[in-house]
Amino acid sequence: MYDADMCFMLFVGTDKPLPLKEWRRDAPDICVRSLSGDEERIKPHFSKPLVQYVGSTAGCGCDFPHWILFNGEPPADGFDGREEDQKQTNTENAKRLVRLLRGNGGGSFEIYGVWAGNWSKPQLDQKYIQLDEVLSPSFLFGEQVFYRVKAS
């Protein structure tokens, strides 16, 4: 599986639960699970009643399009560090995430991405986006950026 101490992780707040789905190495897909252990400390960031972990095809959040902090700061030069093959993987995972959220009945969602273990660190920013924006080739989830997402 993945090393949960060395990964970007994505959490989703909803009004009704997303269907649980276990990650499988032999059939990688996005996975959904309830919070475990220390992950419960992520809940105060959310106003939605249900918060779940959503993993990419890697099992962690690393295959979702994202940027991570560099020395505690967002990347300044616009370079996201992704190779072309990683961009394709990110695109496929973004599509799967949007499909999952659309299948939850629309409405609105909250999404928060953090480096594993940083559950209680303060949000660096809040953004309001439409769900379809996640499908844009230039979209990246930001580490410690909280997204309020409206389904279109």
C-alpha positions in Angstrom: 0.0 0.0 0.0 1.2 3.6 0.6 3.2 5.2 3.4 0.6 7.3 5.2 3.4 9.4 6.8 4.8 10.5 3.5 1.6 11.4 1.5 -0.7 14.1 0.4 -4.2 13.2 1.7 -7.6 14.4 0.7 -10.6 14.6 3.0 -14.2 15.3 1.9 -17.0 16.7 3.9 -20.6 15.9 2.8 -24.2 15.9 4.0 -24.6 12.3 3.2 -22.0 9.6 3.3 -20.0 8.6 0.2 -20.1 4.9 -0.5 -17.2 3.1 1.1 -14.7 1.5 -1.2 -11.5 -0.3 -0.2 -8.3 0.4 -2.1 -6.9 -2.7 -3.9 -3.4 -3.0 -5.4 -4.7 -5.4 -8.0 -7.5 -3.1 -9.2 -6.5 0.5 -8.4 -9.3 2.9 -8.2 -10.2 5.8 -5.8 -11.1 4.6 -2.4 -13.3 6.0 0.3 -13.1 5.2 4.0 -14.1 6.5 7.4 -11.5 8.5 9.4 -9.2 6.5 11.6 -7.2 7.3 14.7 -5.5 10.7 14.5 -7.4 11.6 11.3 -10.4 12.5 13.5 -8.5 15.7 14.3 -9.3 17.0 10.8 -13.0 17.3 11.6 -12.9 20.8 13.1 -11.9 22.2 9.7 -15.3 21.1 8.3 -18.8 22.5 8.7 -20.3 19.4 6.9 -21.6 16.7 9.3 -19.7 13.8 7.6 -16.0 13.8 6.8 -14.3 10.9 5.0 -11.0 10.1 3.5 -10.8 9.8 -0.3 -7.7 8.2 -1.7 -6.5 8.2 -5.3 -5.5 5.2 -7.4 -2.3 5.3 -5.4 -4.2 4.6 -2.2 -3.2 7.9 -0.8 -4.0 11.4 -2.3 -0.7 11.7 -4.2 -2.3 10.9 -7.6 -4.9 13.7 -7.3 -3.7 16.9 -8.9 -2.0 18.9 -6.1 0.8 21.0 -5.0 2.6 20.8 -1.7 4.3 23.4 0.5 8.0 24.0 0.0 9.6 25.2 3.2 6.2 26.1 4.5 5.3 28.2 1.5 3.2 27.6 -1.6 5.2 27.2 -4.8 6.0 30.6 -6.1 7.2 29.9 -9.6 4.1 28.2 -10.9 6.0 25.0 -11.5 4.0 22.1 -10.1 6.8 19.5 -10.4 4.6 17.0 -12.4 5.9 15.0 -15.3 3.6 14.5 -18.3 2.7 10.9 -17.2 1.8 12.2 -13.8 -0.5 14.8 -15.3 -2.4 12.0 -17.1 -2.7 10.1 -13.9 -3.9 13.2 -12.1 -6.5 13.9 -14.8 -7.9 10.4 -14.5 -8.1 10.7 -10.7 -9.8 14.1 -10.9 -12.4 12.6 -13.2 -13.0 9.7 -10.8 -13.3 12.2 -7.9 -15.8 14.4 -9.7 -17.9 11.3 -10.7 -17.9 10.1 -7.1 -19.1 13.5 -5.8 -21.7 13.9 -8.5 -23.0 10.4 -7.6 -23.6 11.7 -4.1 -26.6 13.8 -5.1 -25.1 17.1 -6.0 -25.3 20.1 -3.6 -22.1 21.2 -2.0 -19.0 19.6 -0.6 -15.9 20.6 1.4 -12.5 19.3 0.4 -9.3 19.7 2.3 -5.9 18.4 1.3 -3.1 18.1 3.8 0.2 16.3 4.2 -0.3 13.2 6.3 -0.3 14.0 10.0 -0.9 17.7 9.6 -4.6 17.3 10.7 -4.6 20.2 13.1 -2.5 22.7 11.2 -4.3 25.9 10.2 -5.8 26.4 6.8 -3.6 28.6 4.6 -6.5 29.7 2.3 -10.2 29.0 1.5 -11.5 28.9 -2.0 -14.9 28.6 -3.5 -15.0 26.6 -6.6 -17.5 24.8 -8.9 -17.0 21.0 -9.0 -16.2 21.1 -12.7 -13.1 23.2 -12.0 -11.4 20.1 -10.6 -11.4 18.8 -14.2 -9.4 21.7 -15.6 -5.9 20.7 -16.7 -4.5 23.6 -14.7 -6.3 22.8 -11.4 -4.3 21.6 -8.5 -5.5 21.0 -4.9 -3.3 23.0 -2.6 -1.8 21.7 0.6 -3.7 23.2 3.6 -6.2 24.9 1.2 -9.8 24.4 2.1 -12.3 24.2 -0.8 -16.0 24.8 -0.6 -17.3 23.1 -3.7 -20.6 23.6 -5.4 -21.8 20.9 -7.7 -22.9 22.2 -11.1 
